[in-house]
């Protein structure tokens, strides 16, 4: 058996050192490549961010919080700073909202549910009147502030985004319910035209707060919904005169096609931009900057979708969400915030469409009431109201076709198909679909 020649110890140590040097150089090269890759990612992300900011400025859209406060409903920075009339109205609204706090706790929730759906007993009517009397100063301030026709930015909202936002949105909702309760109380007392005036104050109040991001935008849609339901309820309890109906229709007509969606999306982008510049997002810059750029690109698509009329904007919103949901692999790392926020687009556009459906259906119902005051029977179709009572048949924002109209033995229904896009015959179903939202038509019902 032959023996294998042994390598001299010196040569073995030399080879070991050689491999150690090669390994060390490889590690250093990998570290340098990693730094180079991170630098390139940061450079790439920074370039995309600058490009997006320049595009925003070119469109005269807000890039920061101060500009957002000067943005009109269409998302352009055109409002004048330091407007004395706006400051006075903002001060009135701020005081009114402060005085309205606690209204929802004034009466039990069961009372408010009954107020919106059932008739109240004489004792309950008296109790409602007593509760409203405690908030008379707030109601007077809301009426006085409603003479201002413009966007209101509360003093509390002029600080950094998201601070005091929860308190503000709660206060805005409470004041809307207070105004609604006042209108219903006047209708119960048989004061139809005074109830109509209260509804007009509520509509102007809703227009004064169009929202500046997702949360406040959803509150705006909720307040408009409260206004439309209040109009419908008060008209059923104590119908207004022809003059009162004309005033409500003129005010509600300003909300048709008046979509603050672009302002809301611009504001959401400003808030997101602020978040990326704050220290709340904990990640290295070579991940943060590409994510920031991808978020700005997503919101550019969202703003563009919001500028389209319904239902084109809804289709674009679904396409945007689907495209970001399909991002997988390494790209997903640099689009994680965009993918998370893509659902906001669908939610806001869907709520905007539903809000417009309710506005248009309510306006059509008022036109029917106005025609009946002139002695006309219940129309067979909405076309009979054009052009004397309606300039045109309102369209369904979800389908793009006319709103549905059906007459039966007990009355008529004006409705849109709602979020699911399915015509349920004007019936509201307590079914929840895969979206987690009720699958229902948005209906305004008139008795014969």
Secondary structure per residue as TSV (DSSP state, phi and psi in degrees):
chain	resnum	aa	ss	phi	psi
A	1	X	-	360.0	120.4
A	2	X	-	-82.0	142.5
A	3	X	-	-88.5	140.2
A	4	X	-	-73.9	137.6
A	5	X	-	-65.7	135.0
A	6	X	-	-85.5	137.3
A	7	X	-	-76.6	134.2
A	8	X	-	-58.5	145.4
A	9	X	H	-60.3	-36.4
A	10	X	H	-64.0	-42.7
A	11	X	H	-66.0	-36.2
A	12	X	H	-63.0	-44.0
A	13	X	H	-65.0	-36.0
A	14	X	H	-65.1	-42.6
A	15	X	H	-66.0	-40.0
A	16	X	H	-61.7	-44.7
A	17	X	H	-63.2	-36.5
A	18	X	H	-62.8	-45.6
A	19	X	H	-67.2	-34.4
A	20	X	H	-64.1	-41.7
A	21	X	H	-63.9	-42.1
A	22	X	H	-62.7	-43.7
A	23	X	H	-63.0	-41.9
A	24	X	H	-63.6	-43.3
A	25	X	H	-64.2	-37.6
A	26	X	H	-63.6	-42.5
A	27	X	H	-63.9	-43.9
A	28	X	H	-62.0	-41.1
A	29	X	H	-63.1	-41.4
A	30	X	H	-64.4	-40.4
A	31	X	H	-64.3	-42.8
A	32	X	H	-64.0	-40.0
A	33	X	H	-63.9	-39.0
A	34	X	H	-63.7	-44.0
A	35	X	H	-63.6	-40.2
A	36	X	H	-63.7	-43.1
A	37	X	H	-63.1	-43.5
A	38	X	H	-62.6	-41.2
A	39	X	H	-63.2	-42.1
A	40	X	H	-65.4	-39.8
A	41	X	H	-62.8	-42.5
A	42	X	H	-65.2	-41.8
A	43	X	H	-63.6	-42.6
A	44	X	H	-63.5	-46.9
A	45	X	H	-64.6	-42.5
A	46	X	H	-61.7	-41.8
A	47	X	H	-62.9	-42.9
A	48	X	H	-66.2	-38.6
A	49	X	H	-64.0	-47.0
A	50	X	H	-60.6	-40.1
A	51	X	H	-62.7	-42.7
A	52	X	H	-66.9	-42.6
A	53	X	H	-63.2	-40.9
A	54	X	H	-63.1	-39.0
A	55	X	H	-65.7	-39.1
A	56	X	H	-63.3	-45.8
A	57	X	H	-63.7	-38.8
A	58	X	H	-62.5	-30.4
A	59	X	T	-87.8	2.1
A	60	X	T	59.2	39.3
A	61	X	-	-102.5	155.4
A	62	X	-	-69.0	138.4
A	63	X	-	-112.1	-10.6
A	64	X	S	-146.3	176.5
A	65	X	H	-65.9	-40.9
A	66	X	H	-62.3	-41.7
A	67	X	H	-68.2	-34.4
A	68	X	H	-60.9	-37.1
A	69	X	T	-68.7	-12.5
A	70	X	T	-109.6	21.2
A	71	X	B	-96.9	136.9
A	72	X	-	-83.8	-175.9
A	73	X	T	-65.3	-24.9
A	74	X	T	-88.5	5.0
A	75	X	S	85.1	17.8
A	76	X	-	-110.7	143.5
A	77	X	B	-81.7	92.6
A	78	X	-	-133.3	-11.8
A	79	X	-	-72.8	151.4
A	80	X	-	-82.9	138.6
A	81	X	T	-77.8	154.1
A	82	X	T	55.8	45.9
A	83	X	-	-77.7	116.8
A	84	X	H	-59.3	-39.5
A	85	X	H	-65.4	-40.8
A	86	X	H	-66.7	-38.9
A	87	X	H	-63.3	-41.9
A	88	X	H	-65.6	-44.1
A	89	X	H	-64.6	-40.2
A	90	X	H	-62.6	-39.2
A	91	X	H	-65.3	-41.7
A	92	X	H	-63.3	-46.0
A	93	X	H	-64.3	-40.8
A	94	X	H	-61.2	-43.7
A	95	X	H	-65.8	-41.0
A	96	X	H	-63.7	-43.6
A	97	X	H	-66.3	-35.0
A	98	X	H	-65.4	-40.3
A	99	X	H	-74.4	-20.3
A	100	X	H	-81.4	-14.2
A	101	X	T	-59.1	134.0
A	102	X	T	96.6	-4.5
A	103	X	H	-59.9	-42.0
A	104	X	H	-64.3	-20.3
A	105	X	H	-94.0	-6.3
A	106	X	H	-65.1	-37.6
A	107	X	S	-127.9	152.1
A	108	X	-	-64.8	156.4
A	109	X	H	-59.6	-33.8
A	110	X	H	-62.2	-32.5
A	111	X	H	-67.4	-43.2
A	112	X	H	-66.6	-36.5
A	113	X	H	-63.5	-43.1
A	114	X	H	-67.9	-35.6
A	115	X	H	-60.9	-35.1
A	116	X	H	-88.3	-13.7
A	117	X	H	-126.9	-25.7
A	118	X	S	-129.1	168.4
A	119	X	-	-78.5	145.8
A	120	X	-	-95.8	148.8
A	121	X	-	-74.8	162.6
A	122	X	H	-55.7	-38.3
A	123	X	H	-64.6	-40.0
A	124	X	H	-69.9	-34.8
A	125	X	H	-63.2	-42.6
A	126	X	H	-63.4	-41.8
A	127	X	H	-63.9	-39.2
A	128	X	H	-64.4	-42.8
A	129	X	H	-61.9	-40.2
A	130	X	H	-65.5	-40.3
A	131	X	H	-65.2	-40.9
A	132	X	H	-66.1	-33.5
A	133	X	H	-63.1	-28.1
A	134	X	T	-70.6	-16.8
A	135	X	T	-115.7	22.4
A	136	X	H	-62.3	-38.0
A	137	X	H	-62.9	-42.0
A	138	X	H	-63.0	-41.4
A	139	X	H	-65.1	-39.6
A	140	X	H	-64.7	-40.4
A	141	X	H	-66.9	-39.0
A	142	X	H	-64.4	-39.2
A	143	X	H	-66.2	-43.2
A	144	X	H	-64.6	-41.8
A	145	X	H	-68.1	-26.0
A	146	X	T	-68.6	-11.1
A	147	X	T	-72.2	-17.1
A	148	X	-	-82.9	124.6
A	149	X	-	-105.1	88.3
A	150	X	S	-178.7	-179.5
A	151	X	-	-80.9	136.2
A	152	X	-	-107.9	128.0
A	153	X	-	-111.7	110.1
A	154	X	-	-65.8	150.5
A	155	X	G	-54.7	-36.7
A	156	X	G	-66.4	-22.0
A	157	X	G	-89.9	-0.2
A	158	X	G	-88.3	-2.6
A	159	X	S	-90.3	-170.4
A	160	X	S	-59.2	150.9
A	161	X	T	-56.7	148.6
A	162	X	T	78.2	-17.1
A	163	X	T	-77.6	131.8
A	164	X	T	60.4	13.9
A	165	X	H	-67.1	-40.3
A	166	X	H	-61.7	-46.5
A	167	X	H	-62.2	-40.3
A	168	X	H	-64.9	-48.0
A	169	X	H	-64.6	-36.4
A	170	X	H	-64.4	-43.2
A	171	X	H	-65.2	-40.9
A	172	X	H	-62.2	-42.0
A	173	X	H	-67.5	-41.2
A	174	X	H	-63.0	-43.5
A	175	X	H	-64.3	-35.6
A	176	X	H	-64.2	-41.5
A	177	X	H	-68.7	-31.5
A	178	X	H	-65.1	-46.0
A	179	X	H	-63.0	-38.9
A	180	X	H	-62.6	-44.0
A	181	X	H	-63.0	-37.7
A	182	X	H	-63.8	-43.5
A	183	X	H	-63.3	-43.2
A	184	X	H	-67.0	-38.7
A	185	X	H	-62.5	-40.4
A	186	X	H	-67.4	-37.3
A	187	X	H	-65.5	-41.0
A	188	X	H	-60.1	-33.7
A	189	X	T	-79.8	0.8
A	190	X	T	83.0	14.1
A	191	X	-	-98.8	73.9
A	192	X	H	-60.4	-45.8
A	193	X	H	-70.1	-33.5
A	194	X	H	-68.3	-36.2
A	195	X	H	-63.8	-39.0
A	196	X	H	-62.9	-40.7
A	197	X	H	-62.0	-41.1
A	198	X	H	-64.3	-36.1
A	199	X	H	-65.8	-36.6
A	200	X	H	-64.9	-42.2
A	201	X	H	-59.5	-41.8
A	202	X	H	-64.0	-40.8
A	203	X	H	-64.9	-41.6
A	204	X	H	-66.9	-36.6
A	205	X	H	-61.3	-43.7
A	206	X	H	-62.4	-40.1
A	207	X	H	-71.0	-24.7
A	208	X	H	-71.8	-21.3
A	209	X	-	-123.2	75.3
A	210	X	-	-77.0	-6.3
A	211	X	-	92.3	153.7
A	212	X	S	-137.1	7.9
A	213	X	S	-165.9	-172.6
A	214	X	H	-58.2	-51.2
A	215	X	H	-63.6	-50.0
A	216	X	H	-70.2	-28.5
A	217	X	H	-65.0	-43.5
A	218	X	H	-64.8	-34.5
A	219	X	H	-64.5	-41.2
A	220	X	H	-58.3	-47.2
A	221	X	H	-61.5	-38.4
A	222	X	H	-65.0	-40.6
A	223	X	H	-66.1	-40.8
A	224	X	H	-63.4	-39.4
A	225	X	H	-61.1	-42.0
A	226	X	H	-59.8	-43.2
A	227	X	H	-62.4	-45.9
A	228	X	H	-65.2	-42.9
A	229	X	H	-66.5	-35.1
A	230	X	H	-66.1	-42.1
A	231	X	H	-58.7	-48.2
A	232	X	H	-61.9	-43.9
A	233	X	H	-68.3	-44.4
A	234	X	H	-65.6	-35.7
A	235	X	H	-68.0	-30.4
A	236	X	H	-73.8	-33.3
A	237	X	H	-79.6	-49.6
A	238	X	S	-143.4	92.5
A	239	X	-	-57.6	143.4
A	240	X	-	-81.2	166.1
A	241	X	-	-73.0	172.8
A	242	X	H	-59.3	-39.5
A	243	X	H	-65.3	-42.4
A	244	X	H	-63.4	-41.8
A	245	X	H	-63.9	-40.8
A	246	X	H	-60.7	-39.3
A	247	X	H	-66.9	-43.7
A	248	X	H	-64.7	-42.9
A	249	X	H	-63.0	-39.5
A	250	X	H	-64.1	-40.9
A	251	X	H	-71.1	-44.6
A	252	X	H	-67.1	-31.5
A	253	X	H	-60.8	-25.7
A	254	X	T	-70.8	-19.1
A	255	X	T	-89.9	-10.7
A	256	X	T	-73.5	126.9
A	257	X	T	65.0	6.9
A	258	X	-	-92.8	84.5
A	259	X	-	-96.4	116.5
A	260	X	T	-84.0	14.9
A	261	X	H	-58.5	-40.5
A	262	X	H	-64.1	-41.8
A	263	X	H	-62.0	-40.5
A	264	X	H	-63.5	-44.9
A	265	X	H	-67.2	-39.8
A	266	X	H	-60.9	-41.7
A	267	X	H	-66.7	-39.0
A	268	X	H	-62.4	-38.2
A	269	X	H	-65.8	-41.0
A	270	X	H	-61.5	-43.7
A	271	X	H	-64.7	-40.6
A	272	X	H	-65.7	-40.6
A	273	X	H	-61.8	-41.9
A	274	X	H	-61.8	-40.7
A	275	X	H	-62.4	-42.5
A	276	X	H	-65.9	-31.1
A	277	X	H	-83.6	-13.4
A	278	X	S	-83.7	-178.8
A	279	X	S	-98.6	14.7
A	280	X	-	-78.8	-24.0
A	281	X	S	-93.4	110.0
A	282	X	-	-95.6	96.3
A	283	X	S	-162.2	155.4
A	284	X	-	-60.2	154.0
A	285	X	H	-64.7	-30.3
A	286	X	H	-70.8	-14.0
A	287	X	H	-96.8	-37.0
A	288	X	H	-65.8	-47.4
A	289	X	H	-66.0	-45.9
A	290	X	H	-61.4	-36.1
A	291	X	H	-65.8	-40.7
A	292	X	H	-59.7	-45.5
A	293	X	H	-63.6	-43.8
A	294	X	H	-63.8	-36.8
A	295	X	H	-64.2	-45.1
A	296	X	H	-63.3	-37.7
A	297	X	H	-65.2	-41.3
A	298	X	H	-59.7	-47.0
A	299	X	H	-69.9	-27.7
A	300	X	H	-63.1	-42.0
A	301	X	H	-64.8	-38.2
A	302	X	H	-65.9	-44.2
A	303	X	H	-61.9	-41.3
A	304	X	H	-62.9	-39.8
A	305	X	H	-65.1	-39.7
A	306	X	H	-67.0	-23.0
A	307	X	T	-81.4	-11.4
A	308	X	S	-83.0	148.1
A	309	X	-	-70.8	158.1
A	310	X	T	-70.2	147.1
A	311	X	T	-92.1	7.1
A	312	X	H	-58.8	-38.0
A	313	X	H	-64.0	-36.3
A	314	X	H	-64.7	-42.6
A	315	X	H	-64.0	-42.9
A	316	X	H	-63.4	-39.1
A	317	X	H	-61.4	-42.8
A	318	X	H	-65.3	-38.7
A	319	X	H	-66.3	-40.6
A	320	X	H	-63.6	-46.1
A	321	X	H	-63.3	-43.0
A	322	X	H	-63.7	-40.5
A	323	X	H	-65.7	-35.7
A	324	X	H	-80.6	-26.1
A	325	X	H	-70.9	-24.5
A	326	X	T	-85.5	-5.7
A	327	X	-	-70.7	119.6
A	328	X	-	-132.5	174.1
A	329	X	T	74.5	-156.6
A	330	X	H	-57.7	-32.2
A	331	X	H	-62.4	-29.0
A	332	X	H	-60.9	-33.7
A	333	X	H	-59.9	-36.2
A	334	X	T	-96.5	7.6
A	335	X	T	-129.3	18.3
A	336	X	H	-63.2	-40.7
A	337	X	H	-72.0	-36.3
A	338	X	H	-64.6	-43.7
A	339	X	H	-63.9	-39.2
A	340	X	H	-65.9	-35.9
A	341	X	H	-90.1	-7.5
A	342	X	H	-64.3	-27.9
A	343	X	H	-67.1	-27.1
A	344	X	H	-60.3	-37.3
A	345	X	H	-60.3	-49.4
A	346	X	H	-63.3	-41.3
A	347	X	H	-63.1	-49.1
A	348	X	H	-67.2	-43.3
A	349	X	H	-65.1	-40.1
A	350	X	H	-63.6	-43.4
A	351	X	H	-68.2	-35.7
A	352	X	H	-63.5	-39.6
A	353	X	H	-66.2	-41.7
A	354	X	H	-66.6	-39.0
A	355	X	H	-63.4	-42.5
A	356	X	H	-67.4	-35.1
A	357	X	H	-59.9	-45.5
A	358	X	H	-65.6	-40.7
A	359	X	H	-61.3	-47.2
A	360	X	H	-69.3	-38.7
A	361	X	H	-67.0	-39.1
A	362	X	H	-65.1	-40.7
A	363	X	H	-63.1	-41.0
A	364	X	H	-64.9	-38.1
A	365	X	H	-65.5	-37.6
A	366	X	H	-66.2	-35.7
A	367	X	H	-64.3	-39.0
A	368	X	H	-64.3	-43.7
A	369	X	H	-61.9	-39.9
A	370	X	H	-65.1	-40.6
A	371	X	H	-65.0	-37.5
A	372	X	H	-70.0	-29.1
A	373	X	H	-65.0	-25.7
A	374	X	T	-84.5	7.0
A	375	X	T	88.9	8.6
A	376	X	-	-84.3	148.1
A	377	X	-	-74.2	172.9
A	378	X	-	-59.3	125.3
A	379	X	-	-65.9	148.5
A	380	X	S	-75.5	-33.1
A	381	X	S	-144.5	160.3
A	382	X	G	-66.6	-19.6
A	383	X	G	-60.7	-28.2
A	384	X	G	-65.0	-18.8
A	385	X	G	-87.6	-10.3
A	386	X	B	-95.0	133.0
A	387	X	T	-101.9	1.7
A	388	X	T	-66.9	-43.0
A	389	X	T	-106.8	-23.3
A	390	X	B	-135.2	137.5
A	391	X	S	-66.9	-30.1
A	392	X	S	-163.6	162.8
A	393	X	-	-68.5	125.1
A	394	X	-	-62.1	142.6
A	395	X	B	-93.4	154.2
A	396	X	-	-84.3	119.1
A	397	X	T	-60.5	-26.4
A	398	X	T	-78.5	-40.7
A	399	X	T	-100.0	-25.5
A	400	X	S	85.4	-9.9
A	401	X	S	-90.6	179.9
A	402	X	B	-67.2	154.1
A	403	X	-	-59.5	146.6
A	404	X	E	-74.2	146.8
A	405	X	E	-143.1	125.8
A	406	X	E	-135.8	138.9
A	407	X	E	-113.3	136.4
A	408	X	-	-135.6	-168.7
A	409	X	S	-65.8	-31.8
A	410	X	S	-95.4	-11.4
A	411	X	E	160.4	-146.4
A	412	X	E	-139.9	158.8
A	413	X	E	-126.9	133.6
A	414	X	E	-115.7	125.3
A	415	X	E	-154.7	158.7
A	416	X	E	-114.1	161.6
A	417	X	-	-75.3	-13.5
A	418	X	T	78.9	-170.9
A	419	X	T	-63.5	-34.8
A	420	X	T	-77.0	-11.8
A	421	X	T	72.6	12.6
A	422	X	-	-109.5	132.0
A	423	X	-	-78.1	107.0
A	424	X	-	-95.3	18.6
A	425	X	T	73.3	20.1
A	426	X	T	83.0	9.0
A	427	X	-	-96.3	138.5
A	428	X	-	-93.9	120.9
A	429	X	-	-109.9	140.5
A	430	X	-	-88.8	50.9
A	431	X	-	-110.6	135.2
A	432	X	B	-108.7	123.9
A	433	X	-	-86.7	-171.8
A	434	X	T	-64.2	-20.8
A	435	X	T	-76.6	-10.1
A	436	X	S	81.0	7.7
A	437	X	S	-114.5	151.9
A	438	X	B	-60.9	134.7
A	439	X	-	-91.3	103.0
A	440	X	-	-152.0	158.0
A	441	X	-	-83.3	153.8
A	442	X	E	-99.9	108.1
A	443	X	E	-117.9	140.0
A	444	X	E	-120.0	123.7
A	445	X	E	-110.7	134.7
A	446	X	E	-120.6	131.0
A	447	X	E	-77.7	162.1
A	448	X	-	-68.7	360.0
